[in-house]
Amino acid sequence: MASKSRTGDRNEGLGTPLVVRGDVAVYPPVHKGSVLTVPVSIVNTGAERAFYRADVHVTGPDGFDVVLHIDTPVVGVYPGASWPTELSTAVAGKSVPAHPTVTVDNYGRREYRD
């Protein structure tokens, strides 16, 4: 999907990003029963197709601590295109936090080379 701006039409209708790092935007997590789902959108703002990787780190009370990995190694993301996804997690024996802390770690972007 083509998009116009990081905070405009690029958000896939998800609202305001909670965290933005480079071309990766993470939106507020959503509770789905005992699972925490984290909406993510990658928008290639560059002029070349690019491959992305990032870790979305989610923490909360009572030791809730999980790292969710994003990787777009197969075809990459074309310039101006978006790649929306959802990352889901549950931690055995831990309650899903109502207001988790979310960060983006180990962000990487690599342009496609012929």
C-alpha positions as CSV (number, residue, x, y, z in Angstrom):
1,M,0.0,0.0,0.0
2,A,1.4,3.4,-0.9
3,S,1.2,6.1,1.8
4,K,1.6,9.8,2.0
5,S,3.3,10.6,5.4
6,R,4.5,8.8,8.5
7,T,1.8,10.3,10.6
8,G,-0.8,10.7,7.9
9,D,-2.1,7.9,5.7
10,R,0.8,5.7,6.4
11,N,-0.5,4.4,9.7
12,E,-2.9,1.8,8.2
13,G,-5.7,3.3,10.2
14,L,-4.0,2.5,13.5
15,G,-3.9,6.0,14.9
16,T,-0.9,7.7,16.3
17,P,2.3,5.6,16.6
18,L,3.5,4.8,20.1
19,V,7.1,4.5,18.9
20,V,8.8,5.4,15.6
21,R,12.3,4.3,14.8
22,G,13.5,4.9,11.2
23,D,10.8,3.6,8.9
24,V,9.2,1.4,11.6
25,A,6.2,2.6,13.5
26,V,4.7,0.6,16.5
27,Y,1.2,1.3,17.6
28,P,-0.5,0.8,21.0
29,P,-0.8,-2.9,21.8
30,V,-4.2,-4.5,21.8
31,H,-5.4,-7.2,24.2
32,K,-7.0,-10.2,22.6
33,G,-7.8,-12.4,25.5
34,S,-4.6,-13.6,27.1
35,V,-2.6,-12.5,24.1
36,L,-1.0,-9.1,23.5
37,T,-1.0,-8.0,19.8
38,V,1.3,-5.3,18.7
39,P,0.5,-3.5,15.4
40,V,3.5,-2.5,13.4
41,S,3.9,-0.7,10.1
42,I,7.1,-0.3,8.0
43,V,7.0,2.4,5.4
44,N,9.9,2.6,3.0
45,T,10.7,6.3,2.8
46,G,13.8,5.8,0.6
47,A,14.2,5.7,-3.1
48,E,15.2,2.0,-3.3
49,R,13.7,-1.3,-2.2
50,A,14.8,-2.1,1.3
51,F,15.0,-4.9,3.8
52,Y,14.2,-4.3,7.4
53,R,14.8,-5.9,10.8
54,A,13.9,-4.7,14.2
55,D,13.2,-6.1,17.7
56,V,10.0,-4.8,19.4
57,H,10.6,-5.0,23.2
58,V,7.5,-5.2,25.4
59,T,7.7,-5.0,29.1
60,G,5.3,-4.6,32.0
61,P,4.6,-5.2,35.6
62,D,5.3,-8.6,37.3
63,G,8.2,-9.5,35.1
64,F,6.4,-9.3,31.7
65,D,9.3,-9.1,29.3
66,V,9.3,-10.2,25.7
67,V,11.1,-9.4,22.4
68,L,9.3,-9.7,19.2
69,H,11.3,-9.8,15.9
70,I,10.4,-8.2,12.6
71,D,12.3,-9.3,9.4
72,T,11.5,-8.6,5.8
73,P,14.2,-10.6,4.0
74,V,12.4,-12.2,1.1
75,V,11.3,-9.4,-1.2
76,G,11.8,-6.3,0.9
77,V,9.6,-3.2,0.9
78,Y,9.4,-1.1,-2.3
79,P,9.9,2.7,-2.2
80,G,6.7,4.4,-0.9
81,A,5.1,1.1,0.1
82,S,4.0,0.0,3.5
83,W,4.3,-3.4,5.2
84,P,1.8,-3.7,8.0
85,T,1.9,-6.6,10.4
86,E,0.9,-7.7,13.8
87,L,3.2,-9.3,16.4
88,S,1.4,-11.4,19.1
89,T,2.7,-12.7,22.4
90,A,1.8,-14.2,25.7
91,V,4.2,-15.1,28.4
92,A,3.3,-18.3,30.4
93,G,2.4,-17.5,33.9
94,K,2.5,-13.7,33.4
95,S,-0.5,-11.4,33.1
96,V,-0.7,-9.4,29.9
97,P,0.0,-5.8,31.1
98,A,-2.8,-3.2,30.6
99,H,-0.2,-0.5,29.7
100,P,3.0,-2.1,28.5
101,T,6.2,-0.2,27.7
102,V,7.2,-0.7,24.1
103,T,10.6,0.1,22.5
104,V,12.2,-0.7,19.1
105,D,15.7,-2.1,19.5
106,N,18.3,-3.4,17.0
107,Y,16.7,-1.5,14.0
108,G,18.3,-2.1,10.7
109,R,17.6,-1.1,7.1
110,R,19.5,-2.4,4.1
111,E,18.8,-1.2,0.5
112,Y,18.5,-3.8,-2.2
113,R,21.5,-4.0,-4.6
114,D,21.4,-5.6,-8.0
